[in-house]
Amino acid sequence: MKNKLKNCWDKILEFLFPSNLKCVFCGRDVPSKDFCCCEDCLHTLPFNNGQRCKICDDEICGDGNICDNCKSHHKKFDKAIASFIYEGDVKKIVLKFKNDNAKYLAPHMAKFMFDRLKQETVSFDLILPVPLSEKSLNKRKYNQASLLAEEIAKLTNSSFNNCVLIKEKETKHQKELGFLDRQNNLHNAFKVVDKNAIINKNILLVDDVMTTGATANECAKTLKKYASKVYILTFARNKLSK
């Protein structure tokens, strides 16, 4: 009986104070499970801070609150929010998450995204992931955006649906294309299969990375045939400003 009680107590202590908690960026031990990130990494990671564009969340150098890119290219989404700049250790963890079956990273990445989301005054009714094509999903076996969106839904106590928006058109890999080709590559690639689920609602669309914003823009254009507003939340974004 004593051994059973001890084992039970040990499990409780391990749950509350995990002995093998490691920083997801460098692998060092961390003292808290709030963020699986050590103090050194917290001070050196490329957080998406500073003066940001109020639409795409890219850095702005100089006056104003809208970047040159958003002035030149109208965005269909209402606002994008990103936790980090897509470089260094942040880039490594994203590639590990989506290419190495590292699905366990989703809750840790989502906590950073949630922390960034709390800094913004956006209101949404439903969380959706950016969808993968059937071919890409069969190859990877999971949609990394869907894993993140589900975790964000838990943290915000919000509704989540991964079936409303689908990618019905197989396209070239965006990373192989330039800025203009990225926009054209995704034309009419997405489809809403349940308009009643999003009609007149504010949508939070979740993805791992935003590069030029072409994917987010095309998804928002499709969703806004029925939805009211579309906000984009990503773990990281490329730095477009020069």
N, C-alpha and C positions, 0 to 999 in steps of 0.2 A: 504494500500500500504506500509506504514511504517513497519507494522508487518511482511509483506511478505519479505521485504528487510532485516529486522532484523533476521528473521528465516534463510534466505539464508546465511547471513553473519555468523550467529552462526554455521551453518553446515560447512562452509568453515574453520572457526577457529577450530572446533572440528576435522576436517580432518587433518589440519596442526599441531595442538597441542592437541592431544587426551587427555581428562581429565581422562580416565579410563585405561591408558596404564600401564600394570603390568609386572613385571619381570616373565618370563615363568618358572624360576627355583624356586623362593621363594615367588612370589606374591606381592612383594613390588612395589610401584609406581616408574616409571622410567622417567627421564627427556627427553629422546630422543627415536624416533621410528626407528632410524637406527638399533639398536639392542635392542630387548625387554629383557634387562638384566641389573640389577642394578650394581652399582660399586662394592659392596661387593662380589657378585657372580663372576664378571669378574676377581677378584683377587684371588678367591679360587677354581674356576672350574678347573678340570684336563685337561687342554689343552695338546694336543699331541705335545709337544715341545721338544727341546733338540737334541741330536745326534740321527738321525734316519737312519734306513736301507733304502737305495736308491730304494729298490724294494718293500718291504711290509710296510714300514713306522713304523715298530716296533722300540722300543728303542734299542740302541746299547750301551753296557757297554764295554769300552776299545777301542782298535784301530780298524781301518777298516771302511768300509761304507756298508758292507753287513752282515746281522745277520746270526747266525749259522743255523737257521731254513731254510733260503733261500739257504744257501750253501748246506744243506743236502737234501732239497726238491725243485726241480726246479719249478718255477712258470710260468704259461702260460701267465699271465698278465704282462705288461711291467712296471707298477708302480701303487702302491696304495697310496692314500692320505686320511687322516682322521683328523677331527678337534679336537676330544677329545679322552681321554681314557674312556672306558666303565666302569665307576664306579660312586658311589655316586649319586649326583643330576642329572648327565648326564644319568646314567642308568635309573633313575626314569622317566625322561622325555621321553626317548625312549619307555619304557614300556607303559607309558600313551598314547603316540602317536599311538602305534600299537594295543593296547588292549582295550582302552577306547573310541574309536571313536573320538579321539582328533585331527581331521584332520586340525583344525585351527593352529596347531603348525608347519605345513609344511613350510610356508613362513619364519618363525622365525629361524627354524633349517637350512633352505637352505641358509640364510644370513651368518651364521657361516661357512658353507661348502664353499660358494663362496669366503669368505674372505681367507680361507685356500688355496683354489684353485689358487688364484691370486699370491700366494707366490711361485708357481711352474711354471716351463717352459715346460708345456705340451700343445700340439696343437691337437685339435680334430675336427671332422667334424659332428658328430652326437651323441646325448645323448640318452641312453637307460636305462630303469630301470631293476633291477633284477626281473624276473617274479615270480609270485606265481602260484602254481598249481590251476587248476579249482576248486578243492575241497576247498582249503584254501581260495581262493578268494570269493567263495560263502559263506563261513563261516564268514569271516571278513567284506565282502562287499566292501572293497577297498584294493588296493595295496599301502602300505606306501612308498615303493621305487618309485613307479610311481608318487606319489604326490611330493616327493622331486625332482625327475628328471625334472618334468615339471617346478617347481620353479627355478631350476638351469638353465634351458633353457631360461627362461625369463631374468634372471640376466646376462647371458652371451650372450644373443641375438643369440642363437644357435638353430639348428633343433632338434626336439624331436620326438621320435617314440616309442610307447609302444606295438607295434604289431609285431615287427621284431623277437624278441626272446621270445619263450614260454617255459614253463615247462610242458612237456607232460607226465612225469612219477611221480606218487605219491610216495613220499619217507617218511621215518621216520623223526620225528622232530630232527634236528641237535643237539639241546641242550641235547638230551637224550644219545648222542653217544660220544665216545672218539675220539682222533685225527685221528687214522687210519680208524676207522669205518665211520667217517664223509666223508673222501675222497671216500671210496667205496660206500657209501650210495647214492651219487649223480651221479654215473657213468652213462653216457648217459641219464641224466634226462632232458636235455635242447635241444632245436631244433631251428634252424633258418628257418623261414617260408618265408622270402623274402631276398634271398642272394643279389639281385641286389641293395638293399638299403644300403648294407654295404661293398660291394666288393671294396677292395683296400682302404678302409677308416679307419681313426683313430676314435676309439669309446671311449666315456666316459661312463662307466657303473656305475650307481648310486644305492646305497643301504643305509639302516639306520645304520647297524652295520656289522663290519667284525670281526669274532671270530678267527677261525684258518685259514681262507682264502679259505676253501674248496669250498664254493659256488662260490666265485669270480673266483677261478681257473677253475672250471668246465665250468662256463659261458664263460670265456676267451678262453678256449680250443675249445668250440663250435663255438664261433664267429670268431676265427682265421682260420677257414677253408676257410674264404672269406675275412675277414677284415685284415688290415695291422697291427695296434697296438690297444691294449686295456688297457685303464687306469681305475682304480677303485677309485671312490670318495664316502666316507661314512661320516656320522655324527660322528661316534665313532668307536673305534676298541678295542678289548681285548688286554691287555698287556701280551705278551707271554714270554718276556725275564725274566729270573730269576735274 
